Amino acid sequence: MIERIETTRLTLVLGTFSLLQAEGESMASLGRELQAEVATPWPPPLNDEDSRRWMMRQIESQPEPGWGMWYFLLKRGPGERPIVVGNGGFKGPPTPEGKVEIGYSVVESHQRQGIASEAIGALVKHAFGDARVQRVIAETFPDNEASIRALEKNGFRQKGSGGEPGSIQLERTR
């Protein structure tokens, strides 16, 4: 059974090792596994072969499912297959201090449609469904206004500098 999170317009599907393998084979393989079309060009910005392999290693070493990557499937009309428009998720389970970090990306053809905001909301709700989580953080760059807006719509506030040079960190607390 594939784990899912449902929102108004999206289905978030937990990225499993086999789904990530299928993605590495071809867009067609990923689409078959998810029973969906895959938006082009795939993968979304800031995703590449190295990030896919990093996530596969993360899944292999992850004792708790649900704290990795999720595929974002945009629902369509009756009888139409959904379309994979992005991905995102967590960089691991909650830390002992109760922190999780999220990241996300949407293919360019589906940006500026509220998809990232909706996916962020679903990820935050999922995170706060675990009593261990006290805060959710995300990092972006100051010139990525769309990302900052999507985070702010979900209650995030700028916290300071991020881990990467020039980046900023935003945070939402419980």
C-alpha positions in Angstrom: 0.0 0.0 0.0 1.4 3.4 -1.0 1.1 6.0 1.7 -0.8 9.1 0.6 -1.8 12.5 1.9 -4.8 14.1 0.3 -5.5 17.8 -0.1 -8.1 19.6 -2.2 -6.1 19.5 -5.4 -3.2 17.2 -4.7 -2.3 13.7 -3.7 1.1 13.5 -2.0 2.5 10.0 -2.5 5.4 8.8 -0.3 8.5 8.3 -2.3 9.6 4.7 -1.8 12.9 3.1 -2.9 11.1 1.4 -5.8 9.5 4.7 -7.0 12.9 6.4 -6.9 14.4 3.6 -8.9 11.5 3.9 -11.4 12.2 7.6 -11.7 15.9 6.9 -12.4 14.8 4.5 -15.2 12.5 6.9 -17.1 9.6 9.3 -16.7 7.4 6.5 -18.3 8.5 4.1 -15.5 7.7 6.6 -12.8 4.3 7.4 -14.4 3.5 3.7 -14.6 4.4 3.2 -10.9 2.3 6.2 -9.8 -0.5 5.5 -12.3 -0.1 9.1 -13.4 1.3 11.3 -16.2 4.6 13.1 -15.4 4.9 16.8 -16.2 7.8 17.8 -18.4 10.4 18.7 -18.1 11.1 16.4 -15.2 12.6 16.5 -12.7 11.6 19.8 -11.1 14.2 22.6 -10.4 16.9 21.8 -7.8 16.4 18.0 -8.3 18.9 16.0 -10.2 20.4 12.5 -10.2 22.5 13.3 -7.2 19.5 14.4 -5.1 17.6 11.3 -6.2 20.4 9.1 -5.1 20.7 11.0 -1.8 17.0 10.3 -1.2 17.5 6.6 -2.0 20.3 6.4 0.6 18.0 8.3 3.1 15.2 5.8 2.6 17.6 2.9 3.0 18.9 4.2 6.3 15.5 5.6 7.5 13.9 3.6 10.3 10.7 5.7 10.2 8.7 6.0 7.0 7.0 9.2 6.1 10.0 11.5 6.9 11.4 11.5 3.4 10.3 12.6 -0.1 6.8 12.8 -1.4 5.6 13.1 -5.0 3.0 15.8 -5.7 0.2 14.6 -8.0 -2.2 17.1 -9.3 -5.8 15.7 -9.4 -7.7 16.1 -12.7 -11.2 15.5 -13.9 -13.1 12.3 -13.7 -11.5 9.6 -15.8 -8.3 11.5 -16.2 -5.0 10.3 -14.6 -3.4 12.7 -12.2 -0.2 14.5 -13.3 3.1 14.4 -11.2 4.0 18.1 -10.9 6.6 18.2 -8.2 8.1 16.7 -5.1 9.2 17.6 -1.6 9.3 16.4 1.9 11.5 16.1 4.9 15.2 15.8 5.3 14.7 13.2 8.0 12.7 12.5 11.1 12.3 14.9 14.0 15.5 15.8 15.8 15.7 15.4 19.6 14.9 19.1 19.8 11.6 18.6 17.9 12.7 20.1 14.5 12.1 18.9 11.0 13.2 20.6 7.8 11.1 20.6 4.6 12.0 21.2 1.0 9.9 21.2 -2.1 10.0 21.9 -5.9 7.3 22.2 -8.6 8.0 21.9 -12.3 8.1 25.3 -14.0 4.9 24.6 -16.1 2.9 24.3 -12.9 4.5 27.1 -10.8 2.5 30.1 -9.6 -0.7 28.1 -9.2 -0.6 27.6 -5.5 0.6 24.0 -5.7 3.7 24.6 -3.5 1.6 26.4 -0.9 -0.9 23.5 -0.8 1.9 20.9 -0.6 3.7 22.8 2.1 0.4 23.0 4.1 0.0 19.2 3.8 3.6 18.6 4.8 3.3 20.9 7.9 0.1 19.2 8.9 1.7 15.8 8.6 4.7 17.0 10.7 2.6 18.5 13.4 0.6 15.2 13.5 3.6 13.8 15.3 3.8 15.1 18.9 7.6 15.2 18.8 7.6 18.0 16.2 7.7 21.5 17.7 8.9 23.4 14.7 9.3 23.0 11.0 12.0 24.9 9.1 12.7 25.6 5.5 15.6 27.3 3.7 15.5 29.3 0.5 17.2 32.3 -1.0 16.0 35.9 -0.5 15.4 36.4 -4.2 13.1 33.4 -4.4 10.0 35.5 -3.6 7.5 32.8 -4.7 9.0 30.3 -2.3 9.0 32.9 0.6 5.3 33.7 -0.2 4.3 30.1 -0.2 6.0 29.6 3.2 4.5 32.7 4.7 1.0 31.7 3.5 1.6 28.6 5.7 2.6 30.6 8.8 6.3 30.5 8.4 8.4 33.6 9.5 11.9 34.4 8.7 14.2 33.2 11.4 17.7 34.2 10.2 20.4 32.8 8.0 20.2 29.4 6.4 22.9 26.7 6.3 24.0 27.5 2.7 25.8 30.8 2.1 23.3 33.5 1.2 20.3 31.5 2.2 17.6 32.4 4.7 15.7 30.1 7.1 12.0 30.4 7.8 10.3 28.6 10.6 6.8 27.7 11.8 6.3 26.6 15.4 3.6 24.5 16.8 
